[in-house]
Amino acid sequence: MGAQVWNSLDEATGPAVVCVGTFDGVHRGHRVVVATGREQADLRGLPLVVLTFDPHPMAVVRPGREPVAVATVRHRIELLGHAGADAVLVLPFDASVAAMSPEHFVQAVLEQGLQARAVVVGEDFRFGHRAAGDVEELTRLGVDAGFEVVAVASVGHDSVRWSSTEVRRRVADGDVAGAAEVLGHLFEVEGPVVPGDRRGRTLGYPTANVGVGAGMLVPADGVYAGYLRRLDDPLHVMPSAISIGTNPTFEGEERRVEAYVLDVDDLDLYGASVAVSFVSQLRGQMRFDAVEPLVEQMALDVSHTREVLTASDPSAVSSLRSR
């Protein structure tokens, strides 16, 4: 059962233990914060509420300089529920929230809105107008507001800190396997299946053209092994060869995410919302002088995809089916 979803403070109920953060991608570091919140909630016999924001605060504070999003809000909520949240409050981040002083934020959001009895955050947490508040300030304000503050230290592996920034770097480089190590789950994009050039069908490899939203993180151009699933049928996980790029062989200009479901030539997904998960990059984008060598390479890509997915960790597929 997924977490309850609130889209305003008016929907919130309390008292509760509250985790606060952007939680973009819900990577392994985020999950330590949520797990700590779960422990605190269980000790107190209270529900765990995760407070997150949409859009990213930087989109309001410094428009045009916000980072690309690792996950959609829908996916973020799903992942937070799996991590242990009983409820997720997606607080609309606007100019009024950005203007809140640390004192106002604590009083209006944490004390009155969520009736927090404990607040769990990362050790580098900042809040309030111009990020004036830090963990020390939150702890001081929490005394009068009636909640304890638990700060969770940053975590990582082999001197690499688990962070959304690290996920973005790896995905942008095409290192989706490395991104999965930081995330603790496969990186994925999602969106509706939209009409494309329908060229894949004539070549023998019909693809689903996924309309990924603007501002979302997309892997580097190339071909990948992964999976496709309909969001309304998450148990049906389909092995896929995934192409990202502009189709330079055909002088394409629009960057696309296209997935060919292995051994399926009659799949009709137009209009369906789907998620595409990435296991490994097979190669970079290539330009061919004729259709024949392109089709030959596509056959090799499909064969390589099959080999990679057969050898990959089966728990990755299990985690997709459990959503």
C-alpha positions in Angstrom: 0.0 0.0 0.0 1.4 3.4 -1.0 1.8 6.5 1.1 -1.1 8.9 1.5 -0.5 12.0 -0.5 -1.2 15.6 0.6 -0.9 18.6 -1.7 -1.4 21.3 0.9 -1.0 21.9 4.6 -4.8 22.0 4.8 -4.9 18.3 4.1 -2.3 17.4 6.7 -3.2 15.7 10.0 -1.0 15.3 13.1 0.8 14.8 15.3 3.6 13.1 13.4 7.4 12.6 12.9 8.5 14.6 9.9 11.3 14.2 7.4 12.0 17.3 5.4 13.9 17.6 2.1 13.7 17.8 -1.6 14.4 14.0 -1.9 14.9 14.2 -5.7 15.4 10.6 -6.9 15.1 9.2 -3.3 18.7 7.9 -3.5 20.4 5.7 -0.8 21.3 8.8 1.3 17.7 10.0 1.2 16.5 6.5 2.3 18.8 6.6 5.4 17.0 9.8 6.4 13.6 8.3 5.8 14.6 5.1 7.7 15.8 7.2 10.6 12.4 9.0 10.5 10.7 5.6 10.5 12.6 4.5 13.6 11.6 7.8 15.4 8.0 7.4 14.4 7.8 3.8 15.6 9.4 4.8 18.9 6.7 7.4 19.4 3.8 5.4 18.0 3.3 8.2 15.4 2.9 8.2 11.6 5.9 9.3 9.5 5.2 12.2 7.2 7.8 13.2 4.5 7.7 16.9 3.5 9.0 17.6 0.0 8.6 20.5 -2.4 7.4 21.1 -6.0 8.8 22.8 -7.9 12.4 22.6 -6.9 13.1 25.6 -4.6 15.8 26.8 -7.0 13.2 27.2 -9.7 11.6 30.0 -7.6 14.7 31.4 -5.9 16.9 31.4 -9.0 14.8 30.7 -12.0 16.6 29.0 -14.9 19.4 27.7 -12.6 17.5 24.8 -11.0 18.9 21.4 -11.6 17.2 18.9 -13.9 14.9 16.6 -12.0 16.1 13.0 -11.3 12.5 11.8 -10.8 9.0 13.0 -11.4 6.9 14.0 -8.4 4.8 10.8 -9.0 7.9 8.6 -8.9 9.3 10.5 -5.9 6.1 9.8 -3.9 6.1 6.2 -4.9 9.7 5.7 -3.8 9.1 7.6 -0.5 6.2 5.3 0.2 8.4 2.2 -0.4 11.1 3.8 1.8 8.7 3.9 4.8 6.6 7.1 4.6 3.0 6.9 5.8 2.2 10.2 4.1 3.9 12.5 1.7 3.2 16.3 1.7 4.1 17.8 -1.6 4.2 21.5 -0.5 3.9 23.9 -3.5 7.0 26.0 -3.3 6.2 29.5 -4.4 7.3 33.1 -3.6 5.4 33.1 -0.3 7.2 29.9 0.9 10.6 31.2 -0.3 10.0 34.4 1.7 9.3 32.6 5.0 11.8 33.3 7.7 13.2 30.2 9.5 10.9 31.1 12.5 7.8 31.4 10.3 8.5 28.2 8.5 8.9 26.3 11.8 5.8 27.8 13.3 3.5 27.6 10.2 4.6 24.4 8.6 6.2 22.2 11.2 4.5 23.2 14.5 1.0 24.2 13.4 0.6 22.5 10.0 2.1 19.1 10.7 2.2 19.1 14.6 5.7 17.7 14.4 7.0 15.8 17.5 10.3 15.0 15.9 11.9 16.4 12.7 14.5 14.4 10.8 16.8 16.1 8.3 20.2 15.7 6.6 23.1 17.3 8.4 23.4 20.0 5.7 19.8 20.9 5.7 19.0 24.6 5.1 15.6 26.3 5.3 13.9 29.7 5.4 14.4 32.9 3.4 17.8 32.9 1.6 18.5 29.5 3.3 19.2 31.4 6.6 18.3 28.5 8.8 20.5 25.4 9.5 20.3 22.4 11.7 21.5 24.3 14.8 18.8 27.0 14.2 16.1 24.3 13.6 17.1 22.6 16.9 16.8 25.9 18.8 13.4 26.7 17.3 12.2 23.1 17.9 12.6 23.5 21.6 9.8 26.1 21.7 7.8 24.4 19.0 7.8 21.1 20.9 9.8 18.8 18.6 13.2 17.1 18.7 15.6 17.4 15.8 17.5 14.4 14.5 20.3 15.3 12.0 21.5 12.4 9.8 25.1 12.5 8.6 25.9 12.3 4.9 26.6 8.7 3.7 28.3 7.2 0.7 30.7 4.5 -0.5 34.3 4.6 -1.6 34.7 8.3 -0.9 31.6 9.1 -3.1 28.8 10.9 -1.3 25.4 9.6 -2.2 23.6 12.7 -3.6 21.3 13.8 -6.4 24.1 15.8 -7.9 26.2 12.6 -8.2 23.2 10.8 -9.8 22.8 13.6 -12.4 26.5 13.5 -13.2 26.5 9.7 -13.8 23.3 9.7 -15.9 24.5 12.6 -18.0 27.6 10.6 -18.8 25.6 7.6 -19.7 26.7 5.7 -16.6 23.2 4.4 -15.7 24.7 1.4 -13.9 26.8 3.7 -11.7 23.7 5.9 -11.1 21.8 2.8 -9.9 24.6 2.2 -7.3 23.9 5.6 -5.8 20.1 5.4 -6.2 19.8 1.9 -4.9 17.3 1.3 -7.7 17.3 1.6 -11.5 17.3 5.1 -13.0 14.1 5.6 -15.0 12.3 8.2 -17.1 8.5 8.3 -17.6 5.9 9.9 -19.8 3.2 9.2 -22.3 3.9 7.2 -25.5 3.5 9.8 -28.3 3.6 9.4 -32.1 7.0 9.4 -33.7 8.2 8.9 -37.3 6.9 5.3 -37.3 10.2 4.4 -39.0 11.1 1.6 -36.5 8.2 -0.5 -37.7 9.3 -0.4 -41.3 12.8 -1.4 -40.1 11.5 -4.4 -38.1 11.9 -2.8 -34.7 8.8 -0.8 -33.7 9.5 1.5 -30.8 7.5 3.3 -28.2 8.4 7.0 -28.3 8.3 8.3 -24.7 7.4 12.0 -24.2 9.7 12.8 -21.3 8.8 16.1 -19.7 10.9 19.2 -20.0 13.4 19.7 -17.2 13.8 16.0 -16.5 17.1 14.2 -16.4 17.8 12.0 -19.5 20.8 9.7 -20.1 23.5 10.6 -22.7 22.7 9.8 -26.3 23.2 6.1 -27.1 21.7 2.7 -26.8 20.8 1.0 -23.5 19.5 -2.2 -22.1 16.6 -1.9 -19.8 12.9 -2.3 -19.2 9.6 -0.7 -20.1 6.4 -1.0 -18.1 3.0 0.7 -18.3 2.3 2.7 -15.1 -1.2 1.2 -15.0 0.2 -2.4 -15.3 3.4 -2.3 -13.2 3.6 -6.1 -12.9 4.2 -6.4 -16.6 7.9 -5.6 -17.0 9.1 -5.8 -20.6 12.8 -6.3 -21.5 13.7 -3.5 -24.0 16.5 -2.0 -26.1 16.4 1.8 -25.6 17.7 4.4 -28.0 18.3 8.0 -27.0 19.3 10.6 -29.5 18.3 12.5 -32.6 18.4 9.7 -35.2 21.4 11.2 -37.1 21.2 8.6 -39.9 17.9 10.2 -40.9 19.0 13.8 -40.2 16.8 14.0 -37.1 16.9 17.1 -34.9 14.5 16.2 -32.0 16.1 14.3 -29.1 14.0 11.3 -28.3 13.7 8.3 -25.9 12.5 5.3 -27.9 12.1 1.7 -26.5 11.9 -1.5 -28.5 10.3 -4.3 -26.5 12.2 -7.4 -27.3 10.4 -9.9 -29.6 7.1 -7.8 -29.6 6.1 -6.4 -33.0 2.4 -5.6 -32.3 2.5 -3.7 -29.0 0.1 -0.7 -29.1 1.0 1.8 -26.4 0.0 5.1 -27.9 -1.4 7.4 -25.2 -0.3 5.1 -22.3 1.9 6.4 -19.5 5.0 4.3 -19.3 8.3 4.1 -17.3 11.6 3.2 -19.0 14.3 1.8 -16.6 17.9 1.7 -17.6 20.3 -1.2 -16.7 23.4 -0.5 -18.8 24.7 1.6 -21.7 25.5 -0.6 -24.7 27.1 2.0 -27.0 27.0 5.7 -27.9 25.0 7.2 -30.7 26.2 6.3 -34.2 25.5 7.7 -37.7 25.2 5.2 -40.6 25.5 6.0 -44.3 22.7 3.6 -45.3 19.7 1.8 -43.8 21.2 -1.7 -44.2 24.1 -1.2 -41.7 21.8 0.5 -39.3 19.4 -2.5 -39.3 22.4 -4.8 -38.8 23.5 -2.8 -35.8 20.0 -2.8 -34.4 20.0 -6.6 -34.5 23.3 -6.6 -32.7 21.9 -4.1 -30.1 18.9 -6.4 -29.5 21.1 -9.4 -29.0 23.4 -7.5 -26.7 20.4 -6.2 -24.7 19.2 -9.8 -24.3 22.6 -10.9 -23.0 22.9 -8.0 -20.5 19.5 -8.4 -19.1 19.9 -12.2 -18.7 23.1 -11.6 -16.8 21.7 -8.7 -14.7 20.6 -8.8 -11.1 17.1 -10.3 -11.0 16.3 -8.2 -7.9 16.2 -5.2 -10.1 13.2 -6.6 -12.0 11.6 -7.7 -8.7 11.8 -4.2 -7.4 10.1 -2.8 -10.5 7.3 -5.3 -10.2 6.7 -4.5 -6.5 5.8 -0.9 -7.2 
